[in-house]
Amino acid sequence: MLIYTLKRLALAMLVAFTVSIIAFSLVRLSGDVATAIAGEAATQADIDAVRDKYGLDRPLPVQYFEWFGNIVKGDLGKSLYFQTPAKDVILDRLPTTLWLGFFALCFAVIVAIPLGIIAALRPNTWIDRASLSVAVLGQAMPTFWFALLLMLLFGVKLRWLPISGNETWAHFVIPSIALGYYAMPAIMRLTRAGMLDVLSSDYVRTAKAKGLDTRVVLFKHALRNALIPVVSLTAVQLGFMLGGSVIIESIFTMHGVGHLALLSVQRADFPVVQGIVLILAVIYILMTLIADLLNGWLDPRIRLG
């Protein structure tokens, strides 16, 4: 397990390094950074002054390694808009996005896994077909459209829940459902497929033939193996949710890093944009690493493979 853990950790660090190169390059490839910072009305002298101030006239490899060296020390640079450290600006908004992703993931898992199990236990019945219909509907509807429907129904018409802000837990209900519903179908279908595969395996039939209680066979023998791919998928879905928070936070005016990223792009606040991309990528990589380690613990064949 130790060797497997070290290998996964080394791979995660390599991916994080690659993401840092991509985050740095994308900002430079989007156009002249100095012109974007100086503004549309800036003269050539203003642009040259910006280029000299931020070291943008130096070779890109030199700029990258200086930037990366500061990142390693925890310095994401200074926000061009707020004129404060970008790290402080991002960390101030990050809890909102993490709570949103957490609640959305909880909604997706709590609904999808039981639904997938029930569908697998009653294949080709109306319950199975209804579950698959829910899954197809969730994947077919755009997240923003479903979010607007929920907002109109529960926020505007029924007035049960607030539709903007992030002050209380009630503000997270509609955004979490809207964000989680998109992830739920994939988890449900994978749980159903895994359970169907495991329930038809020899060791489950043997367990049933021994007269073991149905609940023991289902939850101790079948569900543990069926959930192995679901663990990896759940970590991936959390990454998508953090990325999708840009749209949801903008619709519900939530002050998270997703909404901040959108505003920072409009303001040409590149240190904040780069910082958000890096932090969300690192969170996603950590979640994937934890999922891999958990899978290795659940199934020894994975860490020996």
HUWOQUI-V69808 format. One record per residue. N is the residue number from 0. RES is the residue in one small letter. PHI is phi as a letter, one per 20 degrees, with the letter a starting at -180 (NA if undefined). OMEGA is omega in radians with two decimals (* if undefined). Layout:
N	RES	PHI	OMEGA
N	RES	PHI	OMEGA
//
This chain:
0	m	NA	-3.12
1	l	f	3.14
2	i	f	3.11
3	y	g	3.14
4	t	f	-3.13
5	l	f	3.11
6	k	f	3.14
7	r	f	3.12
8	l	f	3.11
9	a	f	3.12
10	l	f	3.13
11	a	f	3.12
12	m	f	3.11
13	l	f	3.11
14	v	f	3.13
15	a	f	3.10
16	f	f	3.12
17	t	f	3.12
18	v	f	3.13
19	s	f	3.11
20	i	f	-3.12
21	i	f	-3.13
22	a	f	3.13
23	f	f	-3.06
24	s	f	-3.08
25	l	f	3.13
26	v	f	-3.14
27	r	f	-3.12
28	l	f	-3.11
29	s	f	-3.14
30	g	q	3.13
31	d	f	-3.10
32	v	f	-3.12
33	a	f	3.12
34	t	f	3.14
35	a	f	-3.14
36	i	f	-3.08
37	a	f	-3.14
38	g	o	-3.05
39	e	f	-3.08
40	a	e	-3.06
41	a	f	3.06
42	t	e	3.12
43	q	f	3.12
44	a	f	3.10
45	d	f	-3.13
46	i	f	3.12
47	d	f	3.13
48	a	f	3.10
49	v	f	-3.13
50	r	f	3.13
51	d	f	-3.10
52	k	f	-3.06
53	y	e	3.09
54	g	m	-3.10
55	l	f	3.11
56	d	e	3.14
57	r	e	3.12
58	p	g	-3.09
59	l	g	3.11
60	p	g	3.12
61	v	f	3.11
62	q	f	-3.09
63	y	f	-3.05
64	f	f	3.05
65	e	f	3.11
66	w	f	-3.12
67	f	f	3.10
68	g	f	3.09
69	n	f	3.11
70	i	f	-3.14
71	v	f	3.13
72	k	e	3.11
73	g	n	-3.14
74	d	d	-3.14
75	l	e	-3.11
76	g	n	-3.10
77	k	d	3.12
78	s	f	-3.13
79	l	f	-3.11
80	y	e	-3.09
81	f	e	-3.11
82	q	l	3.05
83	t	c	3.12
84	p	g	-3.12
85	a	f	-3.14
86	k	f	-3.13
87	d	f	3.14
88	v	f	-3.09
89	i	f	-3.10
90	l	f	3.10
91	d	f	-3.11
92	r	e	-3.00
93	l	f	-3.12
94	p	g	3.13
95	t	f	-3.14
96	t	f	3.14
97	l	f	3.10
98	w	f	3.11
99	l	f	3.12
100	g	f	-3.14
101	f	f	3.14
102	f	f	3.14
103	a	f	3.13
104	l	f	3.10
105	c	f	3.12
106	f	f	-3.09
107	a	f	-3.08
108	v	f	-3.09
109	i	f	-3.14
110	v	e	-2.96
111	a	f	-3.05
112	i	f	3.07
113	p	g	3.12
114	l	f	3.12
115	g	f	3.12
116	i	f	-3.14
117	i	f	3.14
118	a	f	3.14
119	a	f	-3.14
120	l	f	3.13
121	r	c	-3.08
122	p	f	3.08
123	n	m	3.03
124	t	d	3.14
125	w	f	3.10
126	i	f	3.12
127	d	f	-3.12
128	r	f	3.10
129	a	f	3.12
130	s	f	3.12
131	l	f	3.09
132	s	f	3.08
133	v	f	-3.14
134	a	f	-3.14
135	v	f	-3.14
136	l	f	-3.13
137	g	f	3.14
138	q	f	-3.08
139	a	e	-3.06
140	m	e	3.03
141	p	f	-3.08
142	t	g	-3.07
143	f	f	-3.13
144	w	f	3.11
145	f	f	3.11
146	a	f	3.13
147	l	f	3.09
148	l	f	3.12
149	l	f	3.13
150	m	f	-3.13
151	l	f	-3.06
152	l	f	-3.01
153	f	e	-3.12
154	g	e	-3.05
155	v	e	-3.05
156	k	f	-3.08
157	l	e	3.14
158	r	l	3.11
159	w	e	-3.02
160	l	c	3.09
161	p	f	-3.06
162	i	d	3.08
163	s	b	3.14
164	g	n	-3.14
165	n	b	-3.06
166	e	f	-3.07
167	t	c	3.13
168	w	f	-3.12
169	a	f	3.13
170	h	f	-3.08
171	f	e	-2.99
172	v	f	-3.09
173	i	f	3.11
174	p	f	-3.13
175	s	f	3.12
176	i	f	-3.14
177	a	f	-3.13
178	l	f	-3.09
179	g	f	-3.09
180	y	f	3.12
181	y	f	-3.12
182	a	e	-3.04
183	m	f	-3.08
184	p	g	-3.11
185	a	f	3.13
186	i	f	-3.13
187	m	f	-3.10
188	r	f	3.11
189	l	f	3.08
190	t	f	3.13
191	r	f	-3.12
192	a	f	3.14
193	g	f	-3.14
194	m	f	3.11
195	l	f	-3.13
196	d	f	-3.09
197	v	f	-3.10
198	l	f	3.12
199	s	e	-3.11
200	s	f	-3.07
201	d	f	-3.03
202	y	f	3.07
203	v	f	3.09
204	r	f	3.12
205	t	f	3.12
206	a	f	3.10
207	k	f	-3.12
208	a	f	3.12
209	k	f	3.12
210	g	n	3.12
211	l	f	3.12
212	d	f	-3.09
213	t	g	-3.13
214	r	f	3.10
215	v	f	3.13
216	v	f	-3.05
217	l	f	-2.99
218	f	e	-3.10
219	k	e	-3.05
220	h	e	-3.02
221	a	e	-3.00
222	l	f	-3.11
223	r	g	3.14
224	n	f	-3.11
225	a	f	-3.07
226	l	e	-3.11
227	i	g	3.09
228	p	f	-3.14
229	v	f	3.13
230	v	f	3.13
231	s	f	-3.13
232	l	f	-3.14
233	t	f	3.10
234	a	f	3.11
235	v	f	-3.14
236	q	f	3.10
237	l	f	3.08
238	g	f	3.10
239	f	f	-3.13
240	m	f	3.12
241	l	f	3.09
242	g	f	-3.14
243	g	f	3.13
244	s	f	3.11
245	v	g	-3.10
246	i	f	-3.07
247	i	f	-3.13
248	e	f	3.12
249	s	f	-3.13
250	i	f	-3.05
251	f	e	3.12
252	t	l	3.09
253	m	e	-3.05
254	h	e	3.08
255	g	d	-3.10
256	v	f	3.09
257	g	f	3.09
258	h	f	3.11
259	l	f	-3.14
260	a	f	-3.14
261	l	f	3.13
262	l	f	-3.11
263	s	f	3.07
264	v	f	3.13
265	q	f	-3.12
266	r	e	-3.07
267	a	l	3.13
268	d	e	-2.97
269	f	f	3.11
270	p	g	3.13
271	v	f	3.13
272	v	f	3.14
273	q	f	-3.14
274	g	f	3.13
275	i	f	3.13
276	v	g	-3.11
277	l	f	-3.08
278	i	f	3.12
279	l	f	3.11
280	a	f	3.14
281	v	f	3.09
282	i	f	3.12
283	y	f	3.13
284	i	f	3.12
285	l	f	3.12
286	m	f	3.11
287	t	f	3.11
288	l	f	3.13
289	i	f	3.13
290	a	f	3.12
291	d	f	-3.14
292	l	f	3.12
293	l	f	3.08
294	n	f	3.10
295	g	f	3.11
296	w	f	-3.13
297	l	f	-3.08
298	d	c	-3.12
299	p	g	-3.14
300	r	f	-3.11
301	i	f	-3.10
302	r	f	3.09
303	l	e	-3.08
304	g	f	*
//
